[in-house]
Amino acid sequence: MAIRCLCSSQSLAPPLRFSAFLDPLHKIYLRWDHDDENAMVTFELQVQSTGWVAFGFTIDKEMTGADLVIGGVLPDGTTYFSDWHAVDEETILEDERQDYELLSLSQDATSTTLAFRRHFRTCDEHDQDITNDTLRVVSGYGADDTIDFFTGTIIHKSLFLMLLSTEDELHTPSVYHVYDLKLNDFPIPVDETTYTCTFIPLPIVKTKHHIYKFEPMITPRNITVVHHILVYACGNGSVLPQGISDCYGADPDFALCSQVLVGWAVGGRSYMFPDETGISIGTPRDPQWIRLEIHYSNFDLIPDLIDNSGIRLYYTPELRPYDMGVLQTGIFTFPIHFIPPEADSFRSYGICNTSLFEEMNGAPVPDMHVFGYLLHTHLAGRGVRGVQYRNGKQLRILCEDNKYDFTLQETRTLKKVIILKPGDEFLVECLYQTLDRTELTFGGPSTLNEMCLVFLFYYPRNFISSCQGYPDIQYVAQQLGQEAADATEGMMAINLVEWDKETVQKAEKACKEADQIMLVKTIDELVKNETSFIRDIVDTTPGPCKDISKSRAVPRPKRQAEIQAATMENVQEKTLTVRMVWREASTDI
């Protein structure tokens, strides 16, 4: 069936700033940009195929409910482009409302290129919202213009579309140096989980410099094994061990240093700090050594893996106005944190009250200008958000990802710098799902354990390294009908609970209502506890939908439930054959 192309006369100016390959073989290349004022995203999809090509969004990488556009160029030069949705894993239907606007469509001897745009939030129930969350993108193509969608090449990828700038838009110093913090020919143990730590000096410079960028260096063969890399600054009074060892094993000295400088996790890329800030090195108050921590998840127990992974730092004598720091917030990982099994939804909370910061910092703490963040949970995590309160009232949801994906953990920049004042509270909420687990999941270092963390990137720096909380586990156990005289008995009692939907809900409510023990730590490993509590979160309201939909240009004839490609052999060449279920013809033109 020939489908007329509804093309816009508008060009793609200004150039699209962001890009990514959507498949491992680099055959599908996406460029995009977003216009926040008009709530619009523009895409350009280039695919190495002269058949049909497709792009869209799914729910948790399942095709049911997917939002798609499909387009291409027939042999006679006729173009086709249309908005579709997936009914199930075998059926797609064309939308009655056409909310994707085609800007251009072309084809050469090897590739097809589509440029199109749509609003963040359309008024079509079959379209997925484009949000500030991690989105599950689906793309695909066929060998020719016979659209047999579910037997074509289909690729799924998680992508964050709301990037704010490229490195080209930031200031790259005219003079800079590169310094690597890495392991050298380290044999990865044949164990499911390994935390490897070593201590490395920072660059020796005679005058103050700023680290302005970092990027991961992952040994290619080990890309599926390296889970995260953290660089911790050490206090200059610390006595550090030599060699390489288990970070949290028999020698506690290998767990020294808790002030995060930079961090990378699965799916992350390089990150350049905003022009106004950088990590200071070279002054008496700056750290001279770091602890390099690399977490390996060798679930397949692959032998003979040698690793040279680490973090590359870029530093410059061209100073920026402010020294930056990183504050670790969320739930104190071990031993109190737990998530029940077979839970469709379970929320955990970790509170930070900054009222102790000045006392522990040893000097007044200036307003913290938060410009970026890194969210972190493990495999059960489904959402993370950080909420700011002042004088007992919620100011804003500072950062969030309601479609969190473990495979895409990257440092993200806020749309505008947010000020965290002394006395403000910062609450981290993590959403988990454990439908595939029959045993309790506890907080811990393994990928099969859990974490709930938000790293805040801010300036000017202070000496506070972390501010985390956890619930009174004795209270939680008692609310679940268990006897517990202290925290140790409380944790033991959690193992005795018979979990069902009711007890899961009771546990979530108890963890939120319980008194919260808050721990604040400095770069010199000073720790202080304080009691706090969890406030309610007021959800944000999504913006109004935008309706630019067009009715179908050509009325659709009625079709049988499915059209098999084999029945179309005698159709004329410029007829588009389609293997899908068509909806009843619309009378709208």
PLY file of the C-alpha trace (Angstrom):
ply
format ascii 1.0
element vertex 589
property float x
property float y
property float z
element edge 588
property int vertex1
property int vertex2
end_header
0.00 0.00 0.00
1.45 3.37 -0.96
1.47 5.79 1.96
1.79 9.46 1.15
4.47 11.29 3.14
3.32 14.33 5.15
6.59 16.31 5.11
7.34 19.64 6.73
9.13 22.31 4.74
11.21 23.30 7.77
14.92 22.51 7.87
16.97 20.97 10.66
18.73 24.23 11.59
20.20 24.73 14.11
22.36 21.57 14.03
21.39 18.73 16.35
23.88 18.64 19.23
23.63 15.12 20.61
24.28 11.75 19.02
24.68 8.05 19.74
24.94 4.74 17.92
21.97 2.61 18.91
23.45 -0.78 18.00
26.75 -2.59 18.64
27.60 -2.76 14.92
27.13 1.00 14.45
24.55 0.62 11.71
21.93 2.81 13.42
22.99 6.36 14.23
20.74 8.82 16.06
21.18 12.57 16.34
18.82 14.68 18.41
18.20 17.92 20.26
15.43 19.28 22.47
13.65 22.62 22.60
12.46 23.05 26.19
10.55 26.25 25.50
8.34 24.52 22.94
8.56 21.10 24.62
9.79 19.51 21.41
12.45 16.96 20.45
13.92 16.76 16.95
15.49 13.50 15.74
17.57 12.44 12.78
17.89 8.69 12.28
20.41 7.28 9.82
20.27 3.53 9.19
22.44 1.39 6.92
19.45 -0.09 5.11
17.46 0.71 1.97
14.35 -0.96 3.36
11.98 0.21 6.07
13.44 1.79 9.20
11.84 2.31 12.60
12.40 4.24 15.81
10.47 4.63 19.04
10.09 4.04 22.75
9.11 0.99 24.81
8.06 0.27 28.36
10.90 -1.63 30.08
12.10 -2.96 26.70
8.83 -4.86 26.14
7.19 -4.31 22.76
3.66 -4.26 24.15
2.73 -0.58 24.38
5.70 0.57 22.27
5.43 3.91 20.47
6.91 3.77 16.95
7.48 5.61 13.70
8.19 3.66 10.51
9.41 5.15 7.25
11.31 4.54 4.07
11.62 5.16 0.35
10.07 2.89 -2.28
12.04 1.93 -5.42
10.19 4.58 -7.48
11.15 7.33 -4.99
7.81 7.49 -3.18
8.31 8.04 0.56
6.27 6.71 3.44
6.27 7.69 7.14
3.72 6.97 9.84
3.12 6.79 13.61
2.38 3.32 15.07
2.01 1.50 18.38
2.52 -2.12 19.40
-0.53 -3.94 20.71
1.47 -6.98 21.82
4.64 -8.86 20.91
3.26 -9.80 17.47
1.00 -6.93 16.39
1.44 -3.25 15.59
-1.28 -0.80 14.56
-1.08 2.60 12.95
-2.17 5.41 15.28
-5.33 7.28 14.44
-3.51 10.41 15.63
-0.26 11.19 13.83
1.91 13.09 16.35
5.32 12.72 14.72
6.07 15.45 12.16
8.35 14.40 9.31
10.94 17.02 8.34
12.85 15.13 5.64
13.36 11.61 4.33
16.08 10.51 1.92
17.91 7.43 0.74
21.14 6.69 -1.06
22.68 3.42 -2.24
23.31 2.14 1.30
21.38 4.17 3.88
18.04 5.72 4.77
17.84 8.97 6.73
14.72 10.30 8.45
14.40 13.62 10.27
11.30 14.18 12.37
10.09 15.79 15.57
7.44 15.47 18.25
6.37 17.09 21.52
7.61 15.81 24.87
4.04 14.91 25.76
1.45 14.36 23.06
-2.27 13.93 23.60
-2.26 10.41 22.15
-2.63 7.59 24.64
-0.47 5.41 22.39
2.56 7.75 22.56
5.18 7.47 25.32
6.10 10.68 27.14
9.63 12.01 26.60
10.77 12.92 30.11
13.87 13.68 32.15
14.15 9.95 32.87
16.16 7.21 31.20
14.14 6.15 28.15
14.07 2.71 26.53
14.65 3.37 22.84
13.81 0.80 20.18
15.08 0.97 16.61
15.06 -1.40 13.68
15.17 -1.97 9.96
14.36 -4.45 7.22
16.11 -5.61 4.07
13.43 -4.08 1.81
10.15 -2.20 2.01
8.11 -5.22 2.99
7.47 -4.30 6.60
7.66 -7.56 8.49
8.44 -5.72 11.71
8.91 -8.55 14.20
11.26 -10.49 11.95
13.36 -7.43 11.12
16.49 -6.36 12.99
15.26 -4.88 16.28
17.60 -3.13 18.74
16.87 -1.95 22.29
18.97 0.68 24.06
18.57 2.89 27.14
19.18 6.56 26.44
18.95 9.85 28.32
17.69 12.43 25.85
17.66 15.55 28.04
21.37 16.23 27.88
22.17 19.90 28.40
25.43 20.51 26.59
28.27 18.90 24.70
31.94 19.22 25.53
32.28 21.48 22.48
29.98 23.99 24.20
32.14 24.07 27.35
35.53 25.71 27.73
38.48 23.45 27.02
41.69 24.94 28.48
44.43 25.92 26.08
46.93 24.12 28.33
46.10 20.82 29.99
47.67 17.57 31.16
46.42 13.99 31.38
46.92 11.67 34.36
45.72 8.08 34.69
44.51 6.41 37.88
44.43 2.74 36.96
45.35 -0.81 37.73
48.19 -2.45 35.85
47.73 -6.02 34.59
45.46 -6.94 37.49
44.16 -10.56 37.35
40.40 -10.36 37.98
39.45 -13.05 40.54
37.14 -15.84 39.44
34.49 -14.66 41.91
31.04 -13.19 41.41
31.91 -10.00 43.32
35.28 -8.38 43.95
36.05 -4.92 45.34
39.66 -4.10 44.54
41.41 -1.09 46.07
44.80 0.54 45.79
46.23 3.93 46.73
47.71 6.21 44.06
49.25 9.69 44.33
47.57 12.56 42.52
49.65 14.59 40.04
52.48 16.52 41.69
52.19 20.18 40.68
54.06 23.21 42.04
51.06 25.53 41.82
47.32 25.12 42.10
45.62 23.33 39.19
42.05 22.27 38.48
40.87 18.87 37.31
38.18 19.82 34.79
37.27 16.49 33.18
37.36 12.74 33.79
36.68 9.75 31.59
36.57 5.99 32.11
39.25 3.68 30.74
37.72 0.20 30.59
39.72 -2.73 29.24
37.56 -3.73 26.22
37.40 -7.43 27.04
36.19 -6.60 30.56
33.40 -4.19 29.65
30.73 -6.55 31.03
32.69 -7.28 34.21
33.67 -3.81 35.45
30.67 -2.56 37.46
31.88 0.75 38.84
35.02 2.79 39.55
35.25 5.31 42.37
38.09 7.69 43.19
38.19 8.74 46.85
40.33 11.60 48.18
42.44 10.79 51.24
43.04 13.12 54.15
46.67 14.18 54.23
47.04 12.84 57.77
46.07 9.33 56.71
48.57 6.47 56.95
47.90 4.45 53.82
48.73 0.82 53.04
50.67 -0.29 49.98
49.71 -2.75 47.29
46.32 -3.98 46.05
43.74 -5.68 48.24
40.07 -6.29 48.93
38.53 -2.91 49.79
36.34 -4.29 52.56
38.21 -7.42 53.57
40.50 -8.39 56.43
42.63 -5.23 56.31
40.40 -2.25 57.26
43.04 0.22 56.05
42.03 -0.53 52.46
38.64 1.05 53.23
40.22 4.34 54.30
39.33 7.55 52.45
35.62 8.20 51.84
35.53 11.59 50.09
34.43 10.85 46.52
36.29 12.89 43.90
34.83 11.34 40.74
32.93 8.19 39.91
31.90 6.05 36.99
29.35 3.24 36.73
27.93 0.98 34.03
26.93 2.92 30.92
28.64 6.15 31.96
30.77 8.30 29.69
33.29 11.10 30.12
32.15 14.18 32.02
33.45 17.74 31.83
32.66 20.03 34.75
30.93 23.37 34.13
33.24 26.25 33.28
32.97 27.80 36.75
34.38 24.89 38.74
36.96 22.12 38.97
38.68 19.82 41.48
41.56 21.61 43.15
44.99 19.96 43.39
48.37 21.37 44.39
47.54 23.43 47.51
48.23 22.41 51.14
44.53 21.75 51.77
44.15 19.54 48.68
44.46 15.74 48.86
47.74 14.24 47.70
46.60 10.62 47.47
43.46 8.82 46.37
41.93 5.40 46.89
41.01 3.77 43.59
38.11 1.34 44.02
37.03 -0.96 41.18
34.06 -3.26 41.59
34.11 -6.39 39.40
30.98 -8.47 38.82
32.31 -11.68 37.27
29.03 -13.60 37.43
30.06 -16.01 34.69
33.28 -16.84 36.58
35.41 -16.15 33.51
39.04 -17.14 34.13
42.25 -15.44 33.00
40.87 -11.90 32.75
43.60 -9.26 33.03
42.48 -5.71 33.74
43.97 -2.26 33.19
40.83 -0.22 33.86
40.69 3.10 35.67
39.88 6.81 35.40
41.71 9.35 33.25
41.92 12.87 34.73
42.38 16.08 32.72
43.87 18.99 34.68
44.98 22.53 33.88
46.79 25.52 35.42
44.04 27.74 33.97
42.04 28.11 37.17
38.27 28.28 37.46
36.38 30.46 39.97
35.38 27.69 42.41
36.74 24.45 43.86
34.15 21.69 43.67
33.26 18.77 45.92
31.07 15.67 45.90
28.60 14.79 48.67
27.46 11.17 49.02
23.85 10.89 50.20
21.21 8.18 50.49
20.93 5.05 52.64
23.83 3.78 54.70
24.34 0.54 52.79
25.08 -2.06 55.45
23.73 -3.73 57.58
20.24 -2.21 58.03
19.01 -1.75 54.46
16.71 -4.54 53.19
14.16 -5.10 50.41
11.47 -7.82 50.71
11.20 -10.56 48.07
8.48 -10.79 45.41
7.64 -7.10 45.79
6.13 -5.29 42.82
7.06 -2.01 44.48
9.08 -1.16 47.60
10.46 2.25 48.58
13.47 2.92 50.77
14.54 6.28 52.22
17.77 7.90 53.36
17.80 11.37 54.92
20.55 13.99 55.17
20.12 17.03 57.41
22.87 19.56 56.75
22.50 21.25 60.15
25.58 19.37 61.42
27.81 20.41 58.55
29.25 23.59 60.06
30.17 21.91 63.34
31.88 19.00 61.56
33.49 21.12 58.87
35.32 23.17 61.51
34.39 26.40 59.72
31.28 28.05 58.30
29.86 26.13 55.35
28.92 28.37 52.41
25.85 27.68 50.32
26.40 24.54 48.26
25.74 25.20 44.56
24.67 21.81 43.22
25.23 21.47 39.47
25.23 17.72 38.82
24.42 14.29 40.21
25.00 10.56 39.83
22.26 8.10 40.85
23.16 4.58 41.94
21.27 1.41 42.80
21.85 -2.19 41.74
19.71 -4.59 39.71
16.46 -4.27 41.70
16.37 -0.47 41.40
13.55 1.01 39.30
13.64 4.67 40.32
15.67 7.18 42.33
14.92 10.74 43.33
16.44 13.36 45.61
14.18 15.91 47.30
15.19 19.20 48.94
13.42 20.67 52.00
13.90 24.01 53.77
12.28 24.96 57.06
10.21 21.79 56.91
8.75 22.48 53.45
9.55 20.76 50.20
11.37 23.10 47.83
11.80 20.83 44.86
12.59 17.40 43.54
16.22 18.21 42.83
17.03 15.15 40.73
15.17 12.02 39.69
14.98 9.13 37.28
11.67 7.30 37.44
12.81 4.82 34.76
16.21 4.06 36.20
18.26 1.49 34.29
21.24 -0.21 35.91
22.97 -0.35 32.51
22.99 3.46 32.09
24.51 5.16 35.13
26.01 8.49 34.17
26.83 11.83 35.72
24.10 14.29 34.70
23.99 18.08 34.82
21.06 19.96 36.32
19.17 22.42 34.13
20.09 25.15 36.59
22.35 25.31 39.63
20.41 24.56 42.84
21.49 26.09 46.16
21.59 23.83 49.22
21.72 26.05 52.29
22.98 25.08 55.77
20.07 23.48 57.59
18.38 22.19 54.43
17.35 18.55 54.30
17.99 16.26 51.36
15.95 13.06 51.10
16.81 10.17 48.78
14.01 7.78 47.80
14.72 4.54 45.90
12.06 2.39 44.27
12.73 -1.35 43.94
11.07 -4.35 42.32
11.91 -7.92 43.37
9.26 -10.03 41.64
11.99 -12.41 40.48
13.46 -12.95 43.97
12.32 -15.38 46.65
14.73 -14.26 49.38
15.37 -10.96 51.13
17.75 -8.57 49.39
20.09 -6.77 51.77
22.20 -3.69 51.30
25.77 -4.62 50.44
28.60 -4.54 47.93
27.51 -7.30 45.53
25.49 -6.44 42.45
22.87 -8.85 43.84
22.81 -6.81 47.06
21.38 -3.31 46.89
22.37 0.32 47.32
20.49 3.60 47.31
22.82 6.52 46.67
22.86 9.98 45.13
26.21 11.71 44.60
25.78 15.51 44.48
28.40 17.54 42.59
28.65 21.06 44.03
30.82 24.13 44.67
32.48 25.61 46.70
33.75 22.49 48.44
33.71 21.75 52.15
35.16 18.85 54.14
31.94 16.80 54.46
32.25 13.56 52.49
28.93 11.81 53.14
25.57 12.31 54.83
23.37 9.21 54.92
20.60 7.67 56.99
18.89 4.42 57.88
15.74 3.49 59.84
15.51 2.24 63.43
15.40 -1.46 62.55
14.16 -2.47 66.00
11.02 -0.39 65.44
10.58 -1.86 61.93
10.82 -5.43 63.24
8.26 -4.72 65.97
5.83 -3.24 63.44
6.14 -6.51 61.52
5.12 -8.52 64.57
8.63 -9.58 65.61
10.30 -9.23 69.00
13.57 -7.32 69.04
15.42 -5.89 72.02
18.08 -4.08 69.95
19.22 -3.44 66.38
21.02 -6.78 66.06
17.91 -8.70 67.04
15.91 -6.42 64.74
17.95 -7.47 61.72
17.69 -11.14 62.69
13.95 -10.77 63.12
13.51 -9.40 59.58
14.58 -12.84 58.33
11.65 -14.44 60.19
8.92 -12.41 58.46
6.58 -14.29 56.11
6.44 -11.97 53.12
3.29 -11.25 51.18
1.74 -8.10 49.73
0.48 -7.00 53.16
3.80 -7.41 54.98
5.67 -5.70 52.14
3.43 -2.66 52.54
3.82 -2.76 56.32
7.60 -2.89 56.00
7.71 0.08 53.63
5.46 2.12 55.94
7.50 1.17 59.03
10.82 2.06 57.39
9.45 5.49 56.51
7.81 6.16 59.91
10.73 4.94 62.03
13.24 7.32 63.57
16.13 7.72 61.17
19.74 7.44 62.28
21.79 9.90 60.24
25.57 9.59 59.83
27.71 12.52 58.71
31.35 11.86 57.81
34.25 14.18 56.94
37.22 13.65 54.64
39.30 12.93 57.78
36.93 10.09 58.73
35.24 11.93 61.60
31.71 10.56 62.08
28.73 11.92 63.97
25.24 10.43 64.39
22.00 12.35 64.67
18.32 11.34 64.76
16.03 12.58 62.01
12.82 11.55 60.23
11.36 11.16 56.73
9.07 13.83 55.30
6.40 13.25 52.68
7.19 13.89 49.01
4.90 16.03 46.87
4.96 14.69 43.32
5.43 17.07 40.42
2.60 17.47 37.92
3.46 16.79 34.27
2.95 19.64 31.81
-0.02 19.76 29.45
-0.01 17.59 26.37
0.54 19.17 22.95
-1.73 18.26 20.07
-0.26 18.64 16.59
-1.69 15.36 15.34
-2.71 14.91 11.73
-5.37 12.55 10.47
-4.30 9.94 7.98
-3.95 11.39 4.50
-5.47 8.35 2.78
-8.50 6.39 4.06
-7.54 2.84 4.99
-9.43 -0.05 3.42
-10.50 -2.94 5.60
-7.96 -5.76 5.80
-7.86 -9.31 7.00
-6.40 -9.89 10.45
-2.90 -10.43 9.05
-1.33 -10.02 5.65
1.36 -12.57 4.88
4.25 -11.37 2.78
3.95 -14.49 0.61
0.56 -13.39 -0.70
2.00 -10.15 -2.04
4.34 -11.61 -4.69
2.30 -10.28 -7.60
1.74 -6.80 -6.16
3.26 -4.00 -8.25
6.75 -2.93 -7.18
5.72 0.43 -5.79
3.16 -1.11 -3.51
4.23 -1.27 0.12
3.48 -4.70 1.56
2.79 -4.83 5.24
2.61 -7.72 7.65
0.58 -6.39 10.52
-2.96 -5.98 11.73
-4.71 -2.94 10.27
-7.42 -1.14 12.17
-10.81 -0.54 10.54
-10.80 2.25 7.96
-11.32 5.73 9.32
-13.65 8.15 7.62
-11.35 11.02 8.61
-9.21 12.42 5.80
0 1
1 2
2 3
3 4
4 5
5 6
6 7
7 8
8 9
9 10
10 11
11 12
12 13
13 14
14 15
15 16
16 17
17 18
18 19
19 20
20 21
21 22
22 23
23 24
24 25
25 26
26 27
27 28
28 29
29 30
30 31
31 32
32 33
33 34
34 35
35 36
36 37
37 38
38 39
39 40
40 41
41 42
42 43
43 44
44 45
45 46
46 47
47 48
48 49
49 50
50 51
51 52
52 53
53 54
54 55
55 56
56 57
57 58
58 59
59 60
60 61
61 62
62 63
63 64
64 65
65 66
66 67
67 68
68 69
69 70
70 71
71 72
72 73
73 74
74 75
75 76
76 77
77 78
78 79
79 80
80 81
81 82
82 83
83 84
84 85
85 86
86 87
87 88
88 89
89 90
90 91
91 92
92 93
93 94
94 95
95 96
96 97
97 98
98 99
99 100
100 101
101 102
102 103
103 104
104 105
105 106
106 107
107 108
108 109
109 110
110 111
111 112
112 113
113 114
114 115
115 116
116 117
117 118
118 119
119 120
120 121
121 122
122 123
123 124
124 125
125 126
126 127
127 128
128 129
129 130
130 131
131 132
132 133
133 134
134 135
135 136
136 137
137 138
138 139
139 140
140 141
141 142
142 143
143 144
144 145
145 146
146 147
147 148
148 149
149 150
150 151
151 152
152 153
153 154
154 155
155 156
156 157
157 158
158 159
159 160
160 161
161 162
162 163
163 164
164 165
165 166
166 167
167 168
168 169
169 170
170 171
171 172
172 173
173 174
174 175
175 176
176 177
177 178
178 179
179 180
180 181
181 182
182 183
183 184
184 185
185 186
186 187
187 188
188 189
189 190
190 191
191 192
192 193
193 194
194 195
195 196
196 197
197 198
198 199
199 200
200 201
201 202
202 203
203 204
204 205
205 206
206 207
207 208
208 209
209 210
210 211
211 212
212 213
213 214
214 215
215 216
216 217
217 218
218 219
219 220
220 221
221 222
222 223
223 224
224 225
225 226
226 227
227 228
228 229
229 230
230 231
231 232
232 233
233 234
234 235
235 236
236 237
237 238
238 239
239 240
240 241
241 242
242 243
243 244
244 245
245 246
246 247
247 248
248 249
249 250
250 251
251 252
252 253
253 254
254 255
255 256
256 257
257 258
258 259
259 260
260 261
261 262
262 263
263 264
264 265
265 266
266 267
267 268
268 269
269 270
270 271
271 272
272 273
273 274
274 275
275 276
276 277
277 278
278 279
279 280
280 281
281 282
282 283
283 284
284 285
285 286
286 287
287 288
288 289
289 290
290 291
291 292
292 293
293 294
294 295
295 296
296 297
297 298
298 299
299 300
300 301
301 302
302 303
303 304
304 305
305 306
306 307
307 308
308 309
309 310
310 311
311 312
312 313
313 314
314 315
315 316
316 317
317 318
318 319
319 320
320 321
321 322
322 323
323 324
324 325
325 326
326 327
327 328
328 329
329 330
330 331
331 332
332 333
333 334
334 335
335 336
336 337
337 338
338 339
339 340
340 341
341 342
342 343
343 344
344 345
345 346
346 347
347 348
348 349
349 350
350 351
351 352
352 353
353 354
354 355
355 356
356 357
357 358
358 359
359 360
360 361
361 362
362 363
363 364
364 365
365 366
366 367
367 368
368 369
369 370
370 371
371 372
372 373
373 374
374 375
375 376
376 377
377 378
378 379
379 380
380 381
381 382
382 383
383 384
384 385
385 386
386 387
387 388
388 389
389 390
390 391
391 392
392 393
393 394
394 395
395 396
396 397
397 398
398 399
399 400
400 401
401 402
402 403
403 404
404 405
405 406
406 407
407 408
408 409
409 410
410 411
411 412
412 413
413 414
414 415
415 416
416 417
417 418
418 419
419 420
420 421
421 422
422 423
423 424
424 425
425 426
426 427
427 428
428 429
429 430
430 431
431 432
432 433
433 434
434 435
435 436
436 437
437 438
438 439
439 440
440 441
441 442
442 443
443 444
444 445
445 446
446 447
447 448
448 449
449 450
450 451
451 452
452 453
453 454
454 455
455 456
456 457
457 458
458 459
459 460
460 461
461 462
462 463
463 464
464 465
465 466
466 467
467 468
468 469
469 470
470 471
471 472
472 473
473 474
474 475
475 476
476 477
477 478
478 479
479 480
480 481
481 482
482 483
483 484
484 485
485 486
486 487
487 488
488 489
489 490
490 491
491 492
492 493
493 494
494 495
495 496
496 497
497 498
498 499
499 500
500 501
501 502
502 503
503 504
504 505
505 506
506 507
507 508
508 509
509 510
510 511
511 512
512 513
513 514
514 515
515 516
516 517
517 518
518 519
519 520
520 521
521 522
522 523
523 524
524 525
525 526
526 527
527 528
528 529
529 530
530 531
531 532
532 533
533 534
534 535
535 536
536 537
537 538
538 539
539 540
540 541
541 542
542 543
543 544
544 545
545 546
546 547
547 548
548 549
549 550
550 551
551 552
552 553
553 554
554 555
555 556
556 557
557 558
558 559
559 560
560 561
561 562
562 563
563 564
564 565
565 566
566 567
567 568
568 569
569 570
570 571
571 572
572 573
573 574
574 575
575 576
576 577
577 578
578 579
579 580
580 581
581 582
582 583
583 584
584 585
585 586
586 587
587 588
